[in-house]
Amino acid sequence: MARGSGFSAQALLVLAALSGAPSDWRHGYDLARETGLKSGTLYPILIRLADRGLMEARWEEGRPAGRPPRHLYRLSSDGLARAQAALAAAPVAAPPAAAPRRGASPRRRGLAGEAL
Amino acid sequence: MTRASDGVTRALDGLLSRCAGLVPPERRGWAVAVRTEAGEVPAGAARLRWVAGGLWLVAREAQMVRRIGYGLAVVAVAVTAWLVARDVWSAALAGRDAGWDKARLVLLLVLLAGLPWVGRRRGVFGPVGASIAARAVRAGGCAAVLILVLDLARFEHFPGAGGGSLWPGSGWAREAAILALIATCTAAVLIVRARWPQVNPVLLAWCAVVPGLALFITVAPVQVLITVYVAGIFAVTTRRSPVTPATLAICASIGTAGGLLVVALWNPTRSARAAGLPPRTDVPFLFLVLVVAAAAGTAAAGAVAVRRTRGTAGDPLALSKTRIWQCLAAGPLTAAAAALMLPLLRANAAVHFAAACPAARHGQCTSASAIWLLFLVAGPVVGFAIGSFAAAATAHQPPDRPLTPPHEPPPVDAKPGDAKPGDAKSGGVYVRNT
């Protein structure tokens, strides 16, 4: 657990991914790949971040060819400040580039577990 | 394999599409978002896991687990009510007070019917705390009480074994006198309130509740006892309860273990006074075991409370208050958990004994339900006394570690019910700080 920062280890992974390019709008699967989180873990975190005004969410404009519009996310200015403060207090190890192996949770892989 | 996986994925996706409607409208977009992203995920097991995660999200946001839990509670209460009614009405009750015993059971069923409703309302008794310990204690405690009600209904068939009135005599005259006394007390409170409106309402409420409860205990002791148990279970497991999850877990564990020990040592036939049975009784020894369990639970909860500094915001007074609450709750909680084990696990043996006892019809057998009531009433009372001593001993001990400073205040835009740093209920965003 990320003691002291006020965020869970998984939330810190999401914040780290979103604060990497704060002006870019990201979509759910993109974040899942970067953080290694499953949809059942990722989306509750996104919902709480949005509820607290730390993250902005919107639907993709227009009608992309061959796929439905995506739900997009980025940190708000308040969220970016909070994320930077939290990540400075509890740095997150580099998240995996691809989806994790089955059963390999961030905590088991040692990501931000004890260090936070 | 892939074809089967795709089929399951399609089925789950359809289910997700239908279940999304259960999510509150302001959250429904998130369920749609998971579905739209599923097309990006590579087909096969990865997509299946993604859609399954979406279903979990829907279940979480629609509070389906809670809905299912409350639905099960309603069903459990209804089934208990039906079983009690069938048990009492299908066979004739013994004794002259059979009609009044039935009336008391109806009263109890009415009280139990309000359980799920009370548990959901925000206030002293609800909603349930976010911790697993609070939910487990509430669910387990209520289940135990419902089983206790069923067992007591079975004992109504044996004279002197049920939970009748403690007033001497029998018949309509006695019941009318009791009701008149209750009506007089209620009227006295209303008159005082109307005549002297400046009287403190809280003080007046206490003045009414305490003698009213005492009087009611003499009329329907079992019903009052069960109501008090249920109220206690709800009060200590509510979200606003000062009793910590650690105390709940410790007391439930030690109380259950102590109760199992009592059950293992108890022989219902040896506790009887009927002719031809051994005269010795093991009830005092068993009660001693229960008291030792209560003391152990209080000591363990007190020791944990002494180590605890979280949530006290660096205030020694708050720390003392926290410790006092844990110790005062620990004794009765442990004793109550231990006492409930007896009727839960030895009901059949006790009923068979009561049915077989040749002197039961003449009230010469020591009723198993009387022993249960002794444990269920005296156990928590003794536990409370032990807890009081423990509270006095631990309240002003210096903390093991330095007091933590106050937590960072929650965001200004946080809604009143929102989780904040330090909360356990936070949907994975926040974790509890120590």
Chai-1 contact restraints between the chains, C-beta under 6 A:
chainA,res_idxA,chainB,res_idxB,connection_type,confidence,min_distance_angstrom,max_distance_angstrom,comment,restraint_id
A,M1,B,V431,contact,1.0,0.0,6.0,A-B,restraint_1
A,G6,B,P421,contact,1.0,0.0,6.0,A-B,restraint_2
A,G6,B,Y430,contact,1.0,0.0,6.0,A-B,restraint_3
A,S8,B,G428,contact,1.0,0.0,6.0,A-B,restraint_4
A,S8,B,V431,contact,1.0,0.0,6.0,A-B,restraint_5
A,Q10,B,G428,contact,1.0,0.0,6.0,A-B,restraint_6
A,A11,B,V429,contact,1.0,0.0,6.0,A-B,restraint_7
A,G28,B,A33,contact,1.0,0.0,6.0,A-B,restraint_8
A,G28,B,E37,contact,1.0,0.0,6.0,A-B,restraint_9
A,Y29,B,E37,contact,1.0,0.0,6.0,A-B,restraint_10
A,Y29,B,E40,contact,1.0,0.0,6.0,A-B,restraint_11
A,Y29,B,V41,contact,1.0,0.0,6.0,A-B,restraint_12
A,K38,B,G53,contact,1.0,0.0,6.0,A-B,restraint_13
A,S39,B,V34,contact,1.0,0.0,6.0,A-B,restraint_14
A,S39,B,W50,contact,1.0,0.0,6.0,A-B,restraint_15
A,S39,B,G53,contact,1.0,0.0,6.0,A-B,restraint_16
A,S39,B,G54,contact,1.0,0.0,6.0,A-B,restraint_17
A,G40,B,G53,contact,1.0,0.0,6.0,A-B,restraint_18
A,G40,B,W56,contact,1.0,0.0,6.0,A-B,restraint_19
A,G40,B,L57,contact,1.0,0.0,6.0,A-B,restraint_20
A,Y43,B,W30,contact,1.0,0.0,6.0,A-B,restraint_21
A,Y43,B,V34,contact,1.0,0.0,6.0,A-B,restraint_22
A,Y43,B,L57,contact,1.0,0.0,6.0,A-B,restraint_23
A,P44,B,G427,contact,1.0,0.0,6.0,A-B,restraint_24
A,P44,B,G428,contact,1.0,0.0,6.0,A-B,restraint_25
A,I45,B,G428,contact,1.0,0.0,6.0,A-B,restraint_26
A,I45,B,V429,contact,1.0,0.0,6.0,A-B,restraint_27
A,I47,B,W30,contact,1.0,0.0,6.0,A-B,restraint_28
A,R48,B,G427,contact,1.0,0.0,6.0,A-B,restraint_29
A,R48,B,V429,contact,1.0,0.0,6.0,A-B,restraint_30
A,R52,B,P411,contact,1.0,0.0,6.0,A-B,restraint_31
A,G53,B,D413,contact,1.0,0.0,6.0,A-B,restraint_32
A,R67,B,G39,contact,1.0,0.0,6.0,A-B,restraint_33
A,P68,B,T36,contact,1.0,0.0,6.0,A-B,restraint_34
A,H71,B,A33,contact,1.0,0.0,6.0,A-B,restraint_35
